[in-house]
Amino acid sequence: MATRAEPHVVALDLGGSKLAAGRVDAGGRILERRDHETETSSEDALVAQLDAAIAELADEATRALGVGIPSLIDQRTGVPGASVNVPLAGLPLRSRLEERFGLPVALENDANGAAVAEHRLGAGRGTEHMILLTIGTGIGGGLILNGRLYRGAIGAAAELGHVTVALDGPACQGTCPGIGHLEALASGTAAERLAAEVAAGRPESALAREPELDGRALVRLAEAGDADARGVIDTIGRRLGAGVAGYVNVFNPEVVVIGGGFGAAGDFLLDPVREVVAEQALPTARDEVRIVPAELGPDAGLVGAGLVAFDLLAG
Ligand SMILES: [Zn+2]
């Protein structure tokens, strides 16, 4: 039984709608967890919520803080840049938390944290070269190369949703200036948009009768055998496969791990990804790569934030 005196870090996993907070031990176990609705009304309100969530869990055995946020982060300064769903852009968040709590603070992009967690404890265990994609409102990415998280020059690497897969495609989401990016074509949001188009063209279909045609409804209908829902997920999977084929050519990963809310579509989504990779990626890398579902589910972000905080302590 874990006690409060056990050495731990306090980890936060901040999303656009939910904030998970927990005490995490060096093995990535969540010792205690609290969930909150994210306060997005203003920067001040959100920062006050982060402070309160940490204060509630921190004690004399807290060694560091690990904070995962859905933002690009300049690791030289610890300042979030573009943030689609949370009002943190431009705030010196890392130094602010260091001063407030007097502890070392690891500030990390949420998908990078999830990649660390899946690599150490989940679907990427035992590999040296792993790619993580989280398919939800957008597409998050994380790269484990040579056994380590790859952050790029300033910490902004692995934005794997923001690569062009269609030169004449739609504008990307949020603040991204890109055109025809994978995120605009193969995210959960894109799946919902495609499902709405199919429903509009086929008013007698189960899709058209669905009161809230979101990713969850699509997965449920696909599991129940609905051909339209399966068709939509298949199309999204083939688009995703085009992106993954490119990553296989560039990075030669051992495993590509696919998670996020829409990752719940499982093999309905992964099988077309595997097919396109087998058809279009270069031999021999394509023959060796495994494309698998994430294993840690919604805990990956919190566990990952905790692990990167322990990494900071280890230097
Ligand atoms: Zn983009």
Residues whose N, C-alpha, C, O or C-beta is under 5 A from the ligand:
A	BS01	ZN	G161 H162 C172 C176 G178 H181
